[in-house]
Amino acid sequence: MCMTIPSRVLSVDGELATVECFGVQRDVSTILLSESLAIGDYVTVMANAFVLEKIPADVALESLAYLSSVLAEPESDSVR
């Protein structure tokens, strides 16, 4: 199972883009994407290497807010 996390585009250079998510920057390939990217766009990234799709900013920000809240919750010892 693979989970994609929205990332914000910081720069685009040909078929490579630099993206940021939760303060971590990485270079990813845009070779699988059929549309052009611009700085500030949000994309989903698979396997830390490939952009899968461009997504609306409101969807990306909602997803990131949810992930932040889930990751911030302490683990419960009562799960069995």
Biopython code that builds the backbone (N, CA, C, O; Angstrom):
import numpy as np
from Bio.PDB.StructureBuilder import StructureBuilder

atoms = [
    (1, "MET", "N", (0.846, -1.169, 0.000)),
    (1, "MET", "CA", (0.000, 0.000, 0.000)),
    (1, "MET", "C", (0.892, 1.234, 0.000)),
    (1, "MET", "O", (1.895, 1.298, 0.711)),
    (2, "CYS", "N", (0.514, 2.184, -0.792)),
    (2, "CYS", "CA", (1.296, 3.408, -0.907)),
    (2, "CYS", "C", (0.411, 4.598, -0.572)),
    (2, "CYS", "O", (-0.725, 4.686, -1.038)),
    (3, "MET", "N", (0.928, 5.505, 0.230)),
    (3, "MET", "CA", (0.173, 6.703, 0.599)),
    (3, "MET", "C", (0.883, 7.909, 0.007)),
    (3, "MET", "O", (2.098, 8.056, 0.143)),
    (4, "THR", "N", (0.121, 8.767, -0.646)),
    (4, "THR", "CA", (0.713, 9.992, -1.167)),
    (4, "THR", "C", (0.383, 11.139, -0.223)),
    (4, "THR", "O", (-0.687, 11.175, 0.384)),
    (5, "ILE", "N", (1.312, 12.064, -0.112)),
    (5, "ILE", "CA", (1.129, 13.217, 0.759)),
    (5, "ILE", "C", (1.287, 14.467, -0.090)),
    (5, "ILE", "O", (2.240, 14.574, -0.863)),
    (6, "PRO", "N", (0.359, 15.420, 0.043)),
    (6, "PRO", "CA", (0.475, 16.647, -0.743)),
    (6, "PRO", "C", (1.777, 17.390, -0.446)),
    (6, "PRO", "O", (2.206, 17.499, 0.703)),
    (7, "SER", "N", (2.382, 17.889, -1.499)),
    (7, "SER", "CA", (3.616, 18.661, -1.387)),
    (7, "SER", "C", (3.486, 19.909, -2.245)),
    (7, "SER", "O", (2.837, 19.889, -3.290)),
    (8, "ARG", "N", (4.116, 21.010, -1.791)),
    (8, "ARG", "CA", (4.056, 22.280, -2.512)),
    (8, "ARG", "C", (5.278, 22.408, -3.411)),
    (8, "ARG", "O", (6.403, 22.142, -2.989)),
    (9, "VAL", "N", (5.048, 22.818, -4.649)),
    (9, "VAL", "CA", (6.125, 22.975, -5.624)),
    (9, "VAL", "C", (6.912, 24.252, -5.318)),
    (9, "VAL", "O", (6.346, 25.342, -5.236)),
    (10, "LEU", "N", (8.225, 24.093, -5.151)),
    (10, "LEU", "CA", (9.113, 25.231, -4.899)),
    (10, "LEU", "C", (9.816, 25.691, -6.163)),
    (10, "LEU", "O", (10.057, 26.885, -6.345)),
    (11, "SER", "N", (10.149, 24.742, -7.043)),
    (11, "SER", "CA", (10.801, 25.089, -8.308)),
    (11, "SER", "C", (10.564, 23.973, -9.317)),
    (11, "SER", "O", (10.311, 22.823, -8.958)),
    (12, "VAL", "N", (10.654, 24.346, -10.586)),
    (12, "VAL", "CA", (10.490, 23.383, -11.674)),
    (12, "VAL", "C", (11.635, 23.591, -12.664)),
    (12, "VAL", "O", (11.931, 24.717, -13.061)),
    (13, "ASP", "N", (12.274, 22.483, -13.054)),
    (13, "ASP", "CA", (13.365, 22.541, -14.017)),
    (13, "ASP", "C", (13.224, 21.344, -14.947)),
    (13, "ASP", "O", (13.694, 20.249, -14.637)),
    (14, "GLY", "N", (12.582, 21.555, -16.078)),
    (14, "GLY", "CA", (12.354, 20.463, -17.023)),
    (14, "GLY", "C", (11.443, 19.413, -16.419)),
    (14, "GLY", "O", (10.316, 19.710, -16.025)),
    (15, "GLU", "N", (11.937, 18.177, -16.347)),
    (15, "GLU", "CA", (11.145, 17.068, -15.804)),
    (15, "GLU", "C", (11.431, 16.817, -14.336)),
    (15, "GLU", "O", (11.094, 15.755, -13.813)),
    (16, "LEU", "N", (12.051, 17.784, -13.663)),
    (16, "LEU", "CA", (12.315, 17.694, -12.229)),
    (16, "LEU", "C", (11.676, 18.877, -11.519)),
    (16, "LEU", "O", (11.605, 19.984, -12.053)),
    (17, "ALA", "N", (11.213, 18.615, -10.302)),
    (17, "ALA", "CA", (10.658, 19.684, -9.469)),
    (17, "ALA", "C", (11.181, 19.506, -8.051)),
    (17, "ALA", "O", (11.423, 18.388, -7.596)),
    (18, "THR", "N", (11.348, 20.615, -7.370)),
    (18, "THR", "CA", (11.664, 20.572, -5.948)),
    (18, "THR", "C", (10.370, 20.864, -5.221)),
    (18, "THR", "O", (9.707, 21.867, -5.486)),
    (19, "VAL", "N", (10.010, 19.966, -4.285)),
    (19, "VAL", "CA", (8.766, 20.113, -3.531)),
    (19, "VAL", "C", (9.073, 20.120, -2.046)),
    (19, "VAL", "O", (10.149, 19.703, -1.617)),
    (20, "GLU", "N", (8.102, 20.607, -1.260)),
    (20, "GLU", "CA", (8.263, 20.682, 0.196)),
    (20, "GLU", "C", (7.013, 20.154, 0.862)),
    (20, "GLU", "O", (5.891, 20.437, 0.440)),
    (21, "CYS", "N", (7.230, 19.375, 1.915)),
    (21, "CYS", "CA", (6.123, 18.878, 2.725)),
    (21, "CYS", "C", (6.609, 18.760, 4.165)),
    (21, "CYS", "O", (7.613, 18.099, 4.433)),
    (22, "PHE", "N", (5.901, 19.398, 5.089)),
    (22, "PHE", "CA", (6.261, 19.381, 6.506)),
    (22, "PHE", "C", (7.716, 19.797, 6.737)),
    (22, "PHE", "O", (8.402, 19.244, 7.597)),
    (23, "GLY", "N", (8.175, 20.781, 5.953)),
    (23, "GLY", "CA", (9.517, 21.315, 6.128)),
    (23, "GLY", "C", (10.626, 20.530, 5.451)),
    (23, "GLY", "O", (11.789, 20.928, 5.517)),
    (24, "VAL", "N", (10.292, 19.431, 4.807)),
    (24, "VAL", "CA", (11.295, 18.606, 4.126)),
    (24, "VAL", "C", (11.198, 18.858, 2.620)),
    (24, "VAL", "O", (10.123, 18.759, 2.028)),
    (25, "GLN", "N", (12.341, 19.185, 2.015)),
    (25, "GLN", "CA", (12.388, 19.391, 0.578)),
    (25, "GLN", "C", (12.966, 18.164, -0.103)),
    (25, "GLN", "O", (13.842, 17.493, 0.442)),
    (26, "ARG", "N", (12.467, 17.874, -1.303)),
    (26, "ARG", "CA", (13.024, 16.772, -2.091)),
    (26, "ARG", "C", (12.842, 17.083, -3.565)),
    (26, "ARG", "O", (11.937, 17.819, -3.958)),
    (27, "ASP", "N", (13.716, 16.512, -4.365)),
    (27, "ASP", "CA", (13.600, 16.622, -5.812)),
    (27, "ASP", "C", (12.836, 15.414, -6.311)),
    (27, "ASP", "O", (13.121, 14.281, -5.924)),
    (28, "VAL", "N", (11.860, 15.663, -7.177)),
    (28, "VAL", "CA", (11.006, 14.591, -7.685)),
    (28, "VAL", "C", (10.872, 14.710, -9.200)),
    (28, "VAL", "O", (11.058, 15.782, -9.775)),
    (29, "SER", "N", (10.552, 13.609, -9.817)),
    (29, "SER", "CA", (10.363, 13.566, -11.263)),
    (29, "SER", "C", (8.923, 13.919, -11.613)),
    (29, "SER", "O", (7.985, 13.499, -10.936)),
    (30, "THR", "N", (8.763, 14.697, -12.680)),
    (30, "THR", "CA", (7.421, 15.043, -13.165)),
    (30, "THR", "C", (7.086, 14.266, -14.435)),
    (30, "THR", "O", (6.115, 14.585, -15.121)),
    (31, "ILE", "N", (7.877, 13.261, -14.746)),
    (31, "ILE", "CA", (7.734, 12.533, -15.999)),
    (31, "ILE", "C", (6.351, 11.876, -16.164)),
    (31, "ILE", "O", (5.897, 11.688, -17.293)),
    (32, "LEU", "N", (5.689, 11.532, -15.074)),
    (32, "LEU", "CA", (4.370, 10.890, -15.145)),
    (32, "LEU", "C", (3.223, 11.889, -15.259)),
    (32, "LEU", "O", (2.076, 11.495, -15.467)),
    (33, "LEU", "N", (3.523, 13.172, -15.125)),
    (33, "LEU", "CA", (2.490, 14.214, -15.113)),
    (33, "LEU", "C", (2.245, 14.736, -16.520)),
    (33, "LEU", "O", (3.191, 15.045, -17.245)),
    (34, "SER", "N", (0.978, 14.835, -16.905)),
    (34, "SER", "CA", (0.655, 15.295, -18.257)),
    (34, "SER", "C", (0.425, 16.808, -18.338)),
    (34, "SER", "O", (0.321, 17.354, -19.437)),
    (35, "GLU", "N", (0.346, 17.481, -17.207)),
    (35, "GLU", "CA", (0.124, 18.929, -17.224)),
    (35, "GLU", "C", (1.333, 19.663, -16.652)),
    (35, "GLU", "O", (2.156, 19.075, -15.952)),
    (36, "SER", "N", (1.427, 20.949, -16.958)),
    (36, "SER", "CA", (2.575, 21.717, -16.489)),
    (36, "SER", "C", (2.387, 22.123, -15.029)),
    (36, "SER", "O", (1.269, 22.182, -14.516)),
    (37, "LEU", "N", (3.517, 22.400, -14.379)),
    (37, "LEU", "CA", (3.511, 22.820, -12.982)),
    (37, "LEU", "C", (4.046, 24.237, -12.859)),
    (37, "LEU", "O", (4.838, 24.693, -13.684)),
    (38, "ALA", "N", (3.605, 24.922, -11.821)),
    (38, "ALA", "CA", (4.107, 26.250, -11.507)),
    (38, "ALA", "C", (4.463, 26.287, -10.029)),
    (38, "ALA", "O", (3.948, 25.502, -9.233)),
    (39, "ILE", "N", (5.344, 27.205, -9.677)),
    (39, "ILE", "CA", (5.706, 27.384, -8.273)),
    (39, "ILE", "C", (4.433, 27.687, -7.484)),
    (39, "ILE", "O", (3.621, 28.521, -7.886)),
    (40, "GLY", "N", (4.275, 27.000, -6.361)),
    (40, "GLY", "CA", (3.100, 27.180, -5.520)),
    (40, "GLY", "C", (2.011, 26.146, -5.740)),
    (40, "GLY", "O", (1.107, 26.015, -4.914)),
    (41, "ASP", "N", (2.084, 25.406, -6.849)),
    (41, "ASP", "CA", (1.113, 24.327, -7.067)),
    (41, "ASP", "C", (1.302, 23.259, -6.001)),
    (41, "ASP", "O", (2.369, 23.145, -5.398)),
    (42, "TYR", "N", (0.258, 22.483, -5.780)),
    (42, "TYR", "CA", (0.332, 21.327, -4.882)),
    (42, "TYR", "C", (0.211, 20.067, -5.716)),
    (42, "TYR", "O", (-0.573, 19.998, -6.662)),
    (43, "VAL", "N", (1.004, 19.072, -5.346)),
    (43, "VAL", "CA", (1.017, 17.804, -6.061)),
    (43, "VAL", "C", (1.031, 16.660, -5.052)),
    (43, "VAL", "O", (1.368, 16.844, -3.883)),
    (44, "THR", "N", (0.658, 15.485, -5.529)),
    (44, "THR", "CA", (0.849, 14.289, -4.718)),
    (44, "THR", "C", (2.098, 13.597, -5.242)),
    (44, "THR", "O", (2.330, 13.534, -6.450)),
    (45, "VAL", "N", (2.901, 13.078, -4.314)),
    (45, "VAL", "CA", (4.171, 12.453, -4.659)),
    (45, "VAL", "C", (4.149, 11.006, -4.183)),
    (45, "VAL", "O", (3.800, 10.726, -3.036)),
    (46, "MET", "N", (4.523, 10.093, -5.068)),
    (46, "MET", "CA", (4.542, 8.670, -4.750)),
    (46, "MET", "C", (5.982, 8.209, -4.567)),
    (46, "MET", "O", (6.859, 8.554, -5.358)),
    (47, "ALA", "N", (6.213, 7.439, -3.532)),
    (47, "ALA", "CA", (7.511, 6.826, -3.273)),
    (47, "ALA", "C", (8.632, 7.858, -3.212)),
    (47, "ALA", "O", (9.769, 7.569, -3.584)),
    (48, "ASN", "N", (8.313, 9.051, -2.747)),
    (48, "ASN", "CA", (9.282, 10.143, -2.621)),
    (48, "ASN", "C", (10.018, 10.458, -3.911)),
    (48, "ASN", "O", (11.081, 11.077, -3.881)),
    (49, "ALA", "N", (9.459, 10.035, -5.056)),
    (49, "ALA", "CA", (10.222, 10.195, -6.290)),
    (49, "ALA", "C", (9.434, 10.703, -7.484)),
    (49, "ALA", "O", (10.007, 11.351, -8.360)),
    (50, "PHE", "N", (8.129, 10.427, -7.546)),
    (50, "PHE", "CA", (7.356, 10.754, -8.741)),
    (50, "PHE", "C", (6.100, 11.551, -8.404)),
    (50, "PHE", "O", (5.353, 11.193, -7.494)),
    (51, "VAL", "N", (5.878, 12.630, -9.142)),
    (51, "VAL", "CA", (4.634, 13.381, -9.012)),
    (51, "VAL", "C", (3.544, 12.580, -9.713)),
    (51, "VAL", "O", (3.698, 12.198, -10.873)),
    (52, "LEU", "N", (2.438, 12.325, -9.008)),
    (52, "LEU", "CA", (1.324, 11.590, -9.607)),
    (52, "LEU", "C", (0.291, 12.520, -10.221)),
    (52, "LEU", "O", (-0.193, 12.284, -11.328)),
    (53, "GLU", "N", (-0.044, 13.594, -9.482)),
    (53, "GLU", "CA", (-1.067, 14.508, -9.984)),
    (53, "GLU", "C", (-0.957, 15.860, -9.311)),
    (53, "GLU", "O", (-0.424, 15.992, -8.209)),
    (54, "LYS", "N", (-1.479, 16.865, -10.005)),
    (54, "LYS", "CA", (-1.603, 18.194, -9.424)),
    (54, "LYS", "C", (-2.975, 18.241, -8.748)),
    (54, "LYS", "O", (-3.962, 17.765, -9.310)),
    (55, "ILE", "N", (-3.038, 18.815, -7.538)),
    (55, "ILE", "CA", (-4.305, 18.871, -6.809)),
    (55, "ILE", "C", (-4.609, 20.307, -6.393)),
    (55, "ILE", "O", (-3.696, 21.121, -6.253)),
    (56, "PRO", "N", (-5.888, 20.618, -6.194)),
    (56, "PRO", "CA", (-6.263, 21.973, -5.771)),
    (56, "PRO", "C", (-5.660, 22.301, -4.401)),
    (56, "PRO", "O", (-5.544, 21.430, -3.538)),
    (57, "ALA", "N", (-5.281, 23.554, -4.218)),
    (57, "ALA", "CA", (-4.653, 23.993, -2.964)),
    (57, "ALA", "C", (-5.538, 23.714, -1.761)),
    (57, "ALA", "O", (-5.037, 23.295, -0.717)),
    (58, "ASP", "N", (-6.850, 23.936, -1.881)),
    (58, "ASP", "CA", (-7.727, 23.729, -0.723)),
    (58, "ASP", "C", (-7.758, 22.264, -0.300)),
    (58, "ASP", "O", (-7.825, 21.966, 0.892)),
    (59, "VAL", "N", (-7.710, 21.357, -1.256)),
    (59, "VAL", "CA", (-7.684, 19.919, -0.951)),
    (59, "VAL", "C", (-6.361, 19.561, -0.283)),
    (59, "VAL", "O", (-6.337, 18.816, 0.697)),
    (60, "ALA", "N", (-5.265, 20.090, -0.812)),
    (60, "ALA", "CA", (-3.947, 19.814, -0.241)),
    (60, "ALA", "C", (-3.850, 20.325, 1.186)),
    (60, "ALA", "O", (-3.381, 19.610, 2.073)),
    (61, "LEU", "N", (-4.289, 21.557, 1.414)),
    (61, "LEU", "CA", (-4.199, 22.148, 2.749)),
    (61, "LEU", "C", (-5.084, 21.415, 3.751)),
    (61, "LEU", "O", (-4.703, 21.255, 4.910)),
    (62, "GLU", "N", (-6.253, 20.972, 3.320)),
    (62, "GLU", "CA", (-7.137, 20.194, 4.201)),
    (62, "GLU", "C", (-6.485, 18.856, 4.566)),
    (62, "GLU", "O", (-6.529, 18.434, 5.722)),
    (63, "SER", "N", (-5.890, 18.202, 3.589)),
    (63, "SER", "CA", (-5.205, 16.926, 3.836)),
    (63, "SER", "C", (-4.022, 17.103, 4.777)),
    (63, "SER", "O", (-3.826, 16.302, 5.691)),
    (64, "LEU", "N", (-3.234, 18.153, 4.555)),
    (64, "LEU", "CA", (-2.073, 18.403, 5.409)),
    (64, "LEU", "C", (-2.490, 18.734, 6.839)),
    (64, "LEU", "O", (-1.831, 18.313, 7.790)),
    (65, "ALA", "N", (-3.579, 19.483, 6.995)),
    (65, "ALA", "CA", (-4.074, 19.800, 8.339)),
    (65, "ALA", "C", (-4.510, 18.527, 9.055)),
    (65, "ALA", "O", (-4.219, 18.342, 10.237)),
    (66, "TYR", "N", (-5.205, 17.654, 8.340)),
    (66, "TYR", "CA", (-5.636, 16.390, 8.937)),
    (66, "TYR", "C", (-4.431, 15.540, 9.339)),
    (66, "TYR", "O", (-4.379, 15.013, 10.450)),
    (67, "LEU", "N", (-3.470, 15.409, 8.434)),
    (67, "LEU", "CA", (-2.285, 14.611, 8.746)),
    (67, "LEU", "C", (-1.521, 15.193, 9.931)),
    (67, "LEU", "O", (-1.012, 14.442, 10.764)),
    (68, "SER", "N", (-1.437, 16.500, 10.017)),
    (68, "SER", "CA", (-0.766, 17.142, 11.150)),
    (68, "SER", "C", (-1.450, 16.799, 12.456)),
    (68, "SER", "O", (-0.788, 16.520, 13.456)),
    (69, "SER", "N", (-2.782, 16.819, 12.451)),
    (69, "SER", "CA", (-3.514, 16.525, 13.685)),
    (69, "SER", "C", (-3.371, 15.056, 14.078)),
    (69, "SER", "O", (-3.249, 14.741, 15.262)),
    (70, "VAL", "N", (-3.384, 14.176, 13.113)),
    (70, "VAL", "CA", (-3.236, 12.742, 13.398)),
    (70, "VAL", "C", (-1.831, 12.440, 13.907)),
    (70, "VAL", "O", (-1.662, 11.679, 14.860)),
    (71, "LEU", "N", (-0.835, 13.030, 13.277)),
    (71, "LEU", "CA", (0.541, 12.764, 13.676)),
    (71, "LEU", "C", (0.873, 13.385, 15.028)),
    (71, "LEU", "O", (1.813, 12.947, 15.692)),
    (72, "ALA", "N", (0.115, 14.400, 15.445)),
    (72, "ALA", "CA", (0.382, 15.078, 16.713)),
    (72, "ALA", "C", (-0.245, 14.367, 17.899)),
    (72, "ALA", "O", (0.142, 14.622, 19.040)),
    (73, "GLU", "N", (-1.214, 13.471, 17.657)),
    (73, "GLU", "CA", (-1.891, 12.794, 18.759)),
    (73, "GLU", "C", (-0.974, 11.741, 19.378)),
    (73, "GLU", "O", (-0.320, 10.983, 18.663)),
    (74, "PRO", "N", (-0.931, 11.699, 20.716)),
    (74, "PRO", "CA", (-0.125, 10.660, 21.373)),
    (74, "PRO", "C", (-0.747, 9.284, 21.139)),
    (74, "PRO", "O", (-1.962, 9.146, 21.000)),
    (75, "GLU", "N", (0.113, 8.283, 21.099)),
    (75, "GLU", "CA", (-0.378, 6.916, 20.926)),
    (75, "GLU", "C", (-1.108, 6.472, 22.178)),
    (75, "GLU", "O", (-0.713, 6.812, 23.293)),
    (76, "SER", "N", (-2.166, 5.716, 21.989)),
    (76, "SER", "CA", (-2.948, 5.208, 23.104)),
    (76, "SER", "C", (-2.504, 3.788, 23.440)),
    (76, "SER", "O", (-2.333, 2.951, 22.555)),
    (77, "ASP", "N", (-2.321, 3.531, 24.745)),
    (77, "ASP", "CA", (-1.954, 2.185, 25.183)),
    (77, "ASP", "C", (-3.161, 1.270, 25.267)),
    (77, "ASP", "O", (-3.016, 0.072, 25.507)),
    (78, "SER", "N", (-4.360, 1.825, 25.070)),
    (78, "SER", "CA", (-5.573, 1.032, 25.232)),
    (78, "SER", "C", (-5.976, 0.293, 23.960)),
    (78, "SER", "O", (-6.960, -0.446, 23.971)),
    (79, "VAL", "N", (-5.238, 0.475, 22.861)),
    (79, "VAL", "CA", (-5.577, -0.227, 21.614)),
    (79, "VAL", "C", (-5.174, -1.678, 21.750)),
    (79, "VAL", "O", (-4.037, -1.986, 22.107)),
    (80, "ARG", "N", (-6.110, -2.570, 21.463)),
    (80, "ARG", "CA", (-5.826, -4.011, 21.587)),
    (80, "ARG", "C", (-6.105, -4.706, 20.303)),
    (80, "ARG", "O", (-5.927, -5.920, 20.207)),
]
sb = StructureBuilder()
sb.init_structure("model")
sb.init_model(0)
sb.init_chain("A")
sb.init_seg("    ")
for serial, (resi, resn, name, xyz) in enumerate(atoms, 1):
    if name == "N":
        sb.init_residue(resn, " ", resi, " ")
    sb.init_atom(name, np.array(xyz, "f"), 0.0, 1.0, " ", f" {name:<3s}", serial, name[0])
structure = sb.get_structure()
